[in-house]
């Protein structure tokens, strides 16, 4: 792992939702190089689950994490972060077979070491912002989103709140229902199996709150609402005789949430 790759991971820890362009500018490399580095196999567990948790697979790459009272300088096979109270966090890579010898070669001894960090403890230090935002959303799952108010609670600009929430939606961490007239509309969770996959997706697009393909062939799950929407399911059934539609759950009007959490 070279210096730029280490800087890339640090930037991801600091702000997992920033654009490739902003990362490239921050660590002084091209956008294409950022894309290449993120496609490297050992980045996949980081970029996939970074917002809620850094996966155990990531920490399996690093065998020792030590916090120093003072800046230990550059040590091979490691990433360095400036932590709280002017301490420096050092994560040693899997290629470092003898940590003690490396420390000695850098003129460092155990007297420089302040404490050892448990990776499980470490990850929440880096991820406190999205974790706190998620807690605010969970606290009131029926809320109508107000980026400005959430920003005031998080001491953050509304645009930042919007970026995180959009990331949550994109990665299926949370799902949103629209503001509908609950006096006239009921909502139904359905599963649709169809051979006319693209046609079904396009026809349903104006009638769903949540619509997602469960595979790349013909399995779609979503929530349909109002009488016109359920009639559309019948239309789809007439287009494809092999279609199978299952209504699993009816959302009563007085229980319709605006936010539904998919992951604990």
Secondary structure, DSSP 8 states (H G I E B T S, - for coil): --HHHHHHHHHHHH-TT--HHHHHHHHT--HHHHHHHHHSGGGHHHHHHTTT---HHHHTTEEEEEEESS-----TTEEEEE-GGG-EEEEEETT-S-HHHHHHHTT--GGGEEEE--HHHHHHHHTHHHHHHHHHHHHTTT----HHHHHHHHTS-HHHHHHHHHHHHHTTSEEE-----TTT--EEEEEEE-S-HHHHHHHHTTTEEEEEESSSSSEEEEEEEHHHHHHHHHHHHHH-TT-EEEEEEEE-GGG--SEEE---
